[in-house]
Amino acid sequence: MPRPTKYATAKEAAQASLYSKKGGPATGLSFGEFALVSNCRCYVCHSEPSETLNYKRGGDIYELKYNYVVNKEPICGMCKRLASDYGINEIVSHAGKIMAKRMHDKRKKR
């Protein structure tokens, strides 16, 4: 006897899988909130979701693009890796210094 399907579509199954695999319950967010936040732009660099989860349900294939959720905020993979070694405030401060230097160098070349 085949097992009854829990989710009607591959999209629903992918979102549920993401919620359980990426620590959704530990974030303190409900399933719906987690699905919404993980599909938002990164709150540090404002990049679109870049991580992917491919899910196949019967003949339906769905590619879910997501960002990680840390402290109830969406964060891209690159910012998450940087934040593991440095705090977000340190990253933003250093990026500001880099941009100031680049702008200074650009003006100097004129």
C-alpha positions as CSV (number, residue, x, y, z in Angstrom):
1,M,0.0,0.0,0.0
2,P,1.6,3.3,-1.0
3,R,2.2,6.0,1.6
4,P,-0.3,8.9,1.3
5,T,1.3,12.2,0.1
6,K,1.7,14.7,2.8
7,Y,2.1,17.7,0.5
8,A,0.1,18.4,-2.6
9,T,2.8,20.1,-4.6
10,A,6.6,20.0,-4.9
11,K,6.7,23.6,-3.7
12,E,5.0,22.8,-0.4
13,A,7.2,19.8,0.1
14,A,10.4,21.9,-0.7
15,Q,9.3,24.6,1.8
16,A,8.6,22.0,4.5
17,S,12.0,20.3,3.8
18,L,13.8,23.6,4.0
19,Y,12.0,24.4,7.3
20,S,13.1,21.2,8.9
21,K,16.6,20.9,7.4
22,K,17.7,24.5,8.1
23,G,16.5,24.7,11.7
24,G,13.2,26.5,11.2
25,P,11.7,25.5,14.6
26,A,14.9,26.7,16.4
27,T,14.5,30.2,14.8
28,G,11.3,30.8,16.7
29,L,9.4,31.4,13.5
30,S,6.3,29.5,12.4
31,F,6.5,27.6,9.1
32,G,4.7,30.4,7.2
33,E,7.0,33.1,8.7
34,F,10.1,31.1,8.0
35,A,9.0,30.5,4.4
36,L,8.4,34.2,3.9
37,V,11.7,35.4,5.6
38,S,13.9,32.8,3.8
39,N,12.6,34.1,0.4
40,C,13.5,37.8,1.2
41,R,16.6,39.6,0.2
42,C,19.7,39.5,2.5
43,Y,19.4,42.1,5.2
44,V,23.1,42.8,5.1
45,C,23.9,43.1,1.3
46,H,20.4,43.1,-0.1
47,S,21.1,40.3,-2.6
48,E,18.4,38.0,-3.9
49,P,18.2,34.5,-2.5
50,S,21.0,32.5,-4.0
51,E,20.9,29.1,-2.3
52,T,18.9,26.4,-4.1
53,L,16.9,23.4,-3.0
54,N,15.6,21.2,-5.9
55,Y,12.6,19.1,-5.0
56,K,10.8,16.5,-7.1
57,R,7.3,15.3,-6.2
58,G,5.9,12.9,-8.8
59,G,6.2,14.6,-12.1
60,D,6.4,18.1,-10.5
61,I,9.9,19.5,-10.1
62,Y,10.4,22.7,-8.1
63,E,13.6,24.8,-7.5
64,L,13.3,26.7,-4.2
65,K,15.7,29.7,-3.9
66,Y,16.3,30.8,-0.4
67,N,18.5,32.7,2.0
68,Y,19.5,31.4,5.4
69,V,17.6,32.7,8.5
70,V,19.7,34.0,11.4
71,N,18.2,35.9,14.3
72,K,14.9,36.0,12.4
73,E,16.6,37.9,9.5
74,P,17.4,36.6,6.0
75,I,21.1,36.4,5.3
76,C,22.9,35.2,2.1
77,G,25.5,32.4,2.1
78,M,28.4,34.8,1.6
79,C,27.4,37.2,4.5
80,K,26.7,34.1,6.7
81,R,30.3,32.8,6.0
82,L,31.7,36.3,6.7
83,A,29.6,36.7,9.9
84,S,30.9,33.3,11.2
85,D,34.4,34.9,11.5
86,Y,33.4,38.5,12.1
87,G,30.3,40.3,13.4
88,I,28.0,42.0,11.0
89,N,29.0,45.4,12.4
90,E,32.7,44.7,11.7
91,I,31.8,43.6,8.2
92,V,29.8,46.7,7.4
93,S,32.4,49.0,9.0
94,H,35.2,47.4,7.0
95,A,33.2,47.5,3.7
96,G,32.6,51.2,4.3
97,K,36.4,51.7,4.6
98,I,36.9,49.8,1.4
99,M,34.3,51.9,-0.5
100,A,35.8,55.2,0.9
101,K,39.3,54.2,-0.3
102,R,38.0,53.1,-3.8
103,M,36.1,56.4,-4.2
104,H,39.2,58.3,-3.1
105,D,41.3,56.4,-5.6
106,K,38.8,57.0,-8.4
107,R,38.8,60.8,-7.8
108,K,42.6,60.8,-7.7
109,K,42.8,59.3,-11.3
110,R,40.8,62.2,-12.8
